[in-house]
Amino acid sequence: MDMEVDEEGHAAAAAGVDFVERLGPDASAAVFAVLRDPADLARAAAVSRSWRTLVMAVHLSKMQCLRLFPEVSWFTRVEQSATSASSSNNGVNEEDAESTATAWENHKREQRVYMRLAHALLSPHTRKGCIAACIGASSTDNFPEEGIQNTLVPGDHMDDMESYWSSGGQEDPGAPESLVYKLCSDLCIIDEIRIQPFRAYQQPGHPIYSARYVRVRFGCPKSPLRPEDLVSEENEGQLTADDNYIWMYTSSEFPMLQKNVLQSFKLPRPALCIGGVVKVEFLGRIQKQVYDDLYYICAAHVQVLGAPLPRELGAAPCKDGIVLKYFPEHEPSRDSGCSRPKWHEIEARIWRALKATGQGIGFNQELLSRLLGPSV
């Protein structure tokens, strides 16, 4: 029987039978969906026209990104510079998507862009502080001496002087405050926020002006941020209101300790900040100032930790959501001599994934064997 199956398989292969077509679109899509490496998906798309059609029609690259970060669902379309339309086309004569405006051209463009995004999301990252500039604070007691820019300085002193941001005073202990920052990239993977409350050593009792809770939001500005929109020695910041942004992620509330230490607030899972703007919200006031009997919140230092994605990927608002932008001309040059996994290794990874998840059960095992090779 095995001899008959092998002979039939060899005969079908010799006859040019495409086993993706034999397996059907639904089963084939389920098989390809177990691929986790975008390079594997790219090689699968290069095997034949039907394989490439399946990969693009089912939006498998976008599915990879959504599996990693649900925030990707905010992207409603993609855009790319003209360079991408004439490159990486796997030998197919592609016209510019903007000029043809066909659904299939859009599929091909989306496949390229999401494949690059998936590669960026899965690549090893160097964790670092991601704040690039200050956009503004909801209120400031004395600007610029107690402005938000002081929170970028580690610790609570700079040049033997106290360094901190102070809110305006409030009679209501429930009055919130917020600090808004611009990150170093439009797309950043964020997993932790660190905040050090300020201790006023020059006031009686050395009070600590912490908040009761901390919450963070990630979002995209509705209009491009200009240099004059950012905080400087002369500009206190004009774009702190929520209606200037599209907020796509809001964390839970983290309790804050009334201690003058750098406190860590780790997100339940790493989140993709789309748009490069982070809002740190302080909820609830604890400490009154003895001089005016008003409640204040003060922060000595703020960090947003994570991994910025490469600058060839960007984001911008549109009428129905967010545009994922791709600028391949900004990609760093790659070493053509580096070793890469070969195509035949993909079959083993698919078989292992199917067996680990039980998805192989119920498939036509004979067709799977012909499609992927013998089970390892």
C-alpha angles and dihedrals in degrees: 000000000000089000090053092050092048092048091048091049093049091047091051091048091049089050090054096247112171107220092199086067090046092050093048131233097277097050092040091051090051090052095049091044090072090066108107100177115079089211089061090051091050091052091047089054089053096055097081143335093261092050091049090047091053094048092052099038093053092044092232095167091055089048089056091054093046090051089056100041124012089202087078086079087078090071107095098175143357134236130193137181120258091258091071094055092063098040138061091024096137092234096307118128101240125181122210110286093221093057099042096037091191123151092238093052088052089052091053093046092048091049092054095047097045091045088057091046092050090050091051093048093050099041118103110270134208108226113226145146108288104193112116103169145350120257098184151284129257088238138351125201098208119007129235096001092060098026131139092256088074090067090070090066114088114242127006100283135063122182090350091304128110112261119198147115118249127195123219117272120266135189090209112077089202095061108121129220133196143194121208123204137185115226128220094250138031089237121042133164104224125191107158143032122198124197132178115201116219124251115206102219092177094059126081111274093011094256122205114224101208128149126240094236140011128211131175134208129195121205154140127256113244089223127032112271113245124206090249089058092064126085116268136159089278101033122064094192128267104201106071097111116107093233089070092067145049105228111208102169132038122180128213119264115275119205112240123215120228091235132117095236135107101267123204123222109186120195117235087244133000110275130206111238105210114197100021101256126122125188118198111201124200112203121194130006128239110174130065123201112237094218098062104008091237130132119248138181119210131181125193099188138006129192130184108198128198144083125298114218120232117286094243085078120069144158136222134172122255135178096274102032136301130335118223106217127202126195107181092181087071093058115115116245114265127223105248091200096063117115118249133186113272124235095251090063091065094071092059092049092050092049092049092048093048092050094045093052097035090236091128090067110099095021120116097265093199092056092044090053091051092046098045105020126246117335110261 
